[in-house]
Every structure is written in structure tokens, then in C-alpha cells.
Amino acid sequence: MWEFNNIRLNLFLKIVYLNDEKIHLVEKSTNKNLLSVTDTSSNKRLLKLIHAIDKECVFQDELIELYEGLPMKSKNVVKQLVDQHVFIEAKEYNYVQAVQALPSYKLNLNKKIVVLGIGPLGYRIAFTLLQMGVQNMVVVDDAPVTNIDIQMGIGIQKKHLSKSKGLAFIESVEERVINGAHVVQWEYEKKLESVLDKNMFVVVVSENLGSHHLSNIKHLSSNIGFSWMLISSNKEEFIIGPTFIPNDTLCLSCLEMQINLSDCFDNIFGPLYGIVTELAAVEILNTMSGNSRTIGNIIEINPITLTIKNRDVYKLPSCIFCIQK
């Protein structure tokens, strides 16, 4: 069965409707017509599939289910779109190969992954890991669904995540603010301590480097002995940094790649998050697989040009991104 790759069609395409019988797929940057679909019997299903990919609102199994229901003519249209246009574009950015290289890594995992901090980025990272075959994962947040979550559009996602197969959702403390005062820090740390053990690998997802998540995990890690890494994000920069990360599996050419994404924050669940969550998942699984020998390096990802750079990079014979030998 042909499978979709984790490719963000909305980086490249827009959809133009002429009438109910014809759909044009047009390249955003040049307005060049790529494909015209005139198979009226399957237009509705095909349109639903294209919408699903373009808006990133469904996951791999649902995409395949939609695709498998298409007649052969429409299947060929979609396959041509992905294989000949989007896949070629995406290959230049190398993250597709990184995702394709991951299945062997899940076989080496011997610790339970804990994703701590379920905001927009943490939510996406947890689901990306689930897509890649990670099971028995725990997601932790320090409050139930709040009004702020609902305003940010992630209240429903938190509830959805808690019901997903293979995930356990732990509301680890009460509301952050009680009667106008912040919850005492040690109360949160005490509850965190009750759900963590040395056989866990904790991924801290935080909007900034000064977060309470990070200070708690640093302290608890020294007491309990679990491994951890940090993924931090804000509108100025993404930093994937840790106690350690597997920089020795990435080659210099891949770490210096640049991707043009000028409107990356138009939508908080937009194309940049799609790429960053895949990069983050690569780092998480690679680190847990024991492929890390470097300590304290940081990958900085600038969301305006998505320039990926690294300090003290080791170049090894094989690279998880470009699969060069």
C-alpha cells in the first residue's frame, strides 16, 4: 500500500475552485497550475483528502483511509501530486528522510517517554511520537484545561490527547492561580515527583527557558536519576536543547540547511510546527536510542528562515537526515 509521508502540502499549494466539477491545485509562489481534477465521481472525497493534508487536521491512518477510498484515477492524481511535486520540494529540506529513518529507532527504546507541558507544541510533539510508533507514553501538564487553553484553541486537544490509545494524561497539580496567588512551587514539584521514576525519559516542552517546568525537572532529575531533554519555543526562536542530544548523528550540511518560511506564525498549528515537531521527535528518539555522545550542545531554529545551526558538531559516516554514507 502506498503511504503518505509527513509532508506539509500547505507550504506549497493553494486550492482554486472553478466549479463543482473541477479543482485546480496551484503553486502558491508562482501561481503555476499543477493539476486539474475533473473526476466528478470522486471530487468530494478527493477534496476532503486535500483539505485534510493541507490543514494538517488528520493523521496518517486517516489520510490512508481517505486515499484508499478513491478510485484509481484520483489515486493517481494524488500520488502524482505528492511524488512529483511536493515530495521533490520536501526532499530538499531533508526532514522527510529523517522521518522515514525512524522505524528502526523505536525498537531500541527501553524507557517510557514523558512529555511534560501540553501546550500547542507539546501536544503536537506527543502526537508525532505516537505516529512514529511510540507507545506507553505519558503526557503531563500542571493544570486541568483552563480558560487560557480554550482561548489558545488547545482545550479540546488536551481532552482528545487524554483519550488516545497508548497515552496517559496526568493533571499533576491544581490550577496555577488560586484566588489570585500562584500555587506554591514545591507543591507542583511534589506531585511531579510522584509520577516520575528513573526508567523514564522526560521531554520538557516549555514556552521559555525560565519556566517552572525546567527548574523542577533539573532538581528532580538529580534526585530521581531520570534522563531528560528540553524543547523550548517562542515567536523569536525555537531551541532544542538538553542535558544531551544526538548531534553526532547529524552532518554539517544538514544542520546548516535553510528553509524559507516567511508567514510561519499565521497559524499556531501551521507548517513550521509541523517541521519542528518532526525534528524534535527525531532528537527525542535518537537520544533515547543511545546514539548520543555529546553533552550540552544546542540546536537553534530561527522560525523566520528556519536556519538550523549547531555548535561543536561531529560529522559521522551516516546521517539520520540525509542518510549519506
Secondary structure, DSSP 4 states (H G I P E B T S, - for coil): -----S--GGGTEEEEEEETTEEEEEETTT--EEEEE--GGGHHHHHHHHHHHHHT-S-HHHHHHHHHTS-HHHHHHHHHIIIIIIHHHHHTT-HHHHHHT-HHHHTT--SEEEEE--SHHHHHHHHHHHHTT--SEEEEESSSS-HHHHHHT-HHHHHHHHTSTTEEEEE-SS-SEETTEEPPHHHHHHHHHHH--TTEEEEEEESSTT-HHHHHHHHHHHHH--EEEEEEE-SS-EEEEES---GGGS-HHHHT-----TTTTSSTTSHHHHHHHHHHHHHHHHHHTT-----S--EEEETTTTEEEESSPPP-S--TTT---
